């Protein structure tokens, strides 16, 4: 279970929410980022599909990629997928807890020089590559669907490169999961605008800056 969990879009996005000292940036917005990543994981994994008149969840496929509980939460009640992205669970802290419990991430020991909770994400080279990829803006024909999904969400979340919309080639490269990426990108953009109007800004120091 550790390997699938390590490679999920949600996990890679969560790692981008840490600065280089391993400290979370501490934004409520990151709860939405995690759930947006999970929507994409379910769609890429074939558990979440768009039909002519509905979004359908295949719980067996979700279980096969280690997200049975997430699928159950997203599919619970009469709410829409967007409702779950807005208000559901897990959020950032819960997902980090899951990663630590699974041994994918490590909680760093407390020290007077590092008084805040911080983490080792287990794959800092990949995290740095994900962060840098958004700065180039150049098409990458070899990028996996997971990598494209990370780039798409990272662009609208100030996690990779300059804050903005993902290039069209990123969304197109997601194939059958493109609809899910468009849903997540559009809703995160709306939430970002709402939070800005309430005084919460994602355009502060770059997440990779030490601090």
N, C-alpha and C positions, 0 to 999 in steps of 0.2 A: 504493500500500500504506500510505502514511503516514496517510491519512484514516481508513480502517477501523481501523487500530491505535490511533489517537488516541481513537476513540469507544467502544472496547471497555469492557465492565464491569470487566474485570481492570485496565485502565489507569486508570480513574477511581478504583477502590479503592486502587490503588497510590499514586495522588496523595494520597489521604486519609491514607495512612501517613506523610506528611511533615508536619513542623510548619511554621509560617509562615516559618521561615528555610530551608526546603527540606531539612531534615535528616531522614532516616528515623528512626522511633522505635526500630528495632533489635530487634524481637521475633521470635522463632522462629515465633510464631503467624501472622505476616504471610506466611510461605510458604504456609500453608493458605488464607489469605485470597485470595492470588493464584490458586491453583488452583481455589478455590471460584468466583471470578469467571469463570475460563475455562470451567468447567462450565456456568455460566449463559450465557456467550457462545455456546457450542456449542448449547445447548438453544434459546435465542432465535433463533439462526441456522438452526434446523432440521436441524443436523448430529447432534444427540443426541436420540433419541426413546425414549419408554417404551411398550412393547407389553404385551400381557397377561402375557407370561412372560419378558421380557428388556429390557435397555437396549441399543439398537442405535445404531451410529455410521455415519453417511454421510460417507465420507471426501471425496467430491467436494464436498459442501456445505461441509465444513470448509475445504477448500482455497479455496473461493470467498470465504470471509470471512478468509482469511489465516492460518488455524490448522491447516494440514495437519500440521505437525510436532507440534503439541500433541495433535491427535486421534490420531496414531500412538502417542505416548507414553501417552496415556490408555487406548488400546485394546490395548496390548502385553501379551502373556502371558495368564495365566489369572486375574489379579487382578480385583477388583471396582472400580467407579468410586470407592467409598469408600477402597479401598486406595491408589488413585492420589492422591486428595485428601490422604491421610495421609502418604504417603511418596514421591510421584512428583516429577517435574520438569516445568516449571521452578518455581523458588522465587522469592522476592522479588528477590534480587540479579540472578538471570538475567533476569527480566522487565525490571528497570530497565536492564540492559545492552542488551537488545533495543530498548527505547524510545530510549536514547541513540544507538545505532548507526543507528536509522531517522531520527534527527533530530526525533523527537516531543518528547523531553526534551533539556535541555542541562545538562551538568555545569558547575557554577559554578566559576570560578577560585579557587584556594586563596588565602587571605590570613590574616595573623595574627589577624584578628578572626573568621575563620571557618575554624578549623583542621580541622574535620571535613568529610567529603565531603557535599556538598549539591547540590540540583538545582533547576532551573526546570522545572515540569511542563507548560508550554506553554499552559495554560488555567486560570490561577488563579481567575478569576471563576467558572467552572463548579465548580471544586473547592470553593470557599467556599459556593456554592449547595448542593452535595451535602452539605457538612458541616452547613449550617444547616437543611436540609430535615428532618433527623432530630429537630431540637429542637421543631418545631411539632406534629408528629403529626397534622396535618390532611390529610384525603383530597385528592388532586390528580387530578382527572379527566383532565387533559391530560398527565400524566406518561407518558413512553415506557416500554416494557418495560425498557430498559436502566437508566433512572432508578429504577424500582421495584426492580430487582435490586440496584443500588448501595445503596439505602436498606435493603433486607432484610439484606444482608450487613453493612452499616455498623452497624446496630443491635446485632447480636450480636458485633461486633468492637470496640466502643468507638470507632468512627470517626465517628459522626454522632449527635449528641444523647446522651441518657443511655443507658448500657448496658442492654439488655433485648431482649425479643422483638419482631419486626416486627409492626405491626398487621395484622389479618386482611385488610384491604382492599389491602394491599401485595401479599400473596401471591396473592390472588384476581385482581388486575389483571394477573398474568403469564400468564394463560390457559394454553395448552398447555405452557408452561415452568414452571408452578407446582410440578410434582413435583420438578423439579431444584432449585428454590429451597428447597423443604421439606427435601430431602436435604442440601443445603449448610448450611442454617440449623441443622438438628438436629445434624449432625456437628460443626460449629464450636462449638456450644453444649457438646457433650460434651468436645471438646478443650479448650475454655476451662476447664471444670470440672476436668479432669485437670491442666492447667497450674497452676491456682490451688492445687490440693492439693500441688503440687510447689514452691510458693513463687513462681510467676510470676503477677503481677497485672496485669490490663488496666484496673484502676480507678484508675490514678494520675492525674497532671495531664492535662487535656484535650489531645488531640493538636494542637489549634489553638493552644495556648499557646506563646509564644516560649520557647525554651530551648536 
